[in-house]
Amino acid sequence: MTNLATVVQQLRKERDQAQKRVEQLDHALEALTAVGGRGTTSQRRNRANASAPRRTMSAAARKRIAAAQRARWAKWKAAQRGK
């Protein structure tokens, strides 16, 4: 039984070392993309989304926005008919 405990302990140690190595590689990649000035599009999108909480809009707000848009369309259509 102690053999199994030793193996489990060794595997956990190796996993931690691998995890640290992956983190080091991530930091190196971030530093290199920062030096280049631009990361990939998905990296920029993920950074932007991670920093700001997602906003939700109430049903009343959606109705107001839709009504305002319908009014703009009606105004534009009326102007087009008048020409």
C-alpha positions in Angstrom: 0.0 0.0 0.0 2.9 2.4 0.7 4.1 1.8 -2.9 0.8 3.0 -4.2 0.9 6.1 -2.0 4.5 6.8 -3.2 3.4 6.5 -6.9 0.5 8.8 -6.3 2.7 11.4 -4.6 5.2 11.2 -7.4 2.5 11.7 -10.0 1.2 14.7 -8.2 4.7 16.2 -8.0 5.2 15.7 -11.8 1.7 17.2 -12.5 2.6 20.3 -10.5 5.9 20.6 -12.3 4.2 20.3 -15.7 1.6 22.9 -14.6 4.3 25.3 -13.6 6.1 24.8 -16.9 2.8 25.5 -18.9 2.4 28.7 -16.9 5.9 29.7 -17.7 5.3 29.1 -21.4 2.0 31.1 -21.2 3.9 34.1 -19.7 6.6 33.9 -22.3 4.0 33.8 -25.1 2.2 36.8 -23.6 5.5 38.7 -23.3 6.4 38.0 -26.9 2.9 38.9 -28.3 3.1 42.2 -26.3 6.5 43.0 -27.8 5.1 42.3 -31.3 2.3 44.8 -30.5 -0.6 42.6 -31.3 -1.9 39.3 -30.2 -4.3 37.2 -32.1 -7.9 38.3 -32.5 -9.2 35.7 -30.1 -6.6 36.7 -27.5 -7.8 40.3 -27.7 -11.4 39.3 -27.6 -10.9 37.1 -24.6 -9.0 39.8 -22.7 -11.7 42.3 -23.4 -14.5 40.0 -22.3 -12.7 38.8 -19.2 -12.3 42.4 -17.9 -15.9 43.5 -18.1 -18.9 41.8 -16.7 -21.6 40.8 -19.2 -24.4 43.3 -19.2 -28.1 42.3 -19.6 -30.8 44.5 -20.9 -34.3 44.6 -19.5 -37.3 43.9 -21.7 -38.5 47.5 -21.2 -35.2 48.8 -22.5 -35.3 46.5 -25.5 -38.9 47.8 -26.3 -37.7 51.4 -26.0 -34.8 50.8 -28.4 -37.0 48.9 -30.9 -39.6 51.7 -30.8 -36.9 54.3 -31.4 -35.6 52.4 -34.3 -39.0 52.0 -35.8 -39.5 55.8 -35.5 -36.2 56.4 -37.3 -37.2 54.0 -40.1 -40.6 55.7 -40.4 -39.0 59.1 -40.6 -36.5 57.9 -43.2 -39.3 56.3 -45.3 -41.4 59.4 -45.1 -38.5 61.4 -46.3 -37.9 59.0 -49.2 -41.6 59.2 -50.3 -41.4 63.0 -50.2 -38.6 63.2 -52.7 
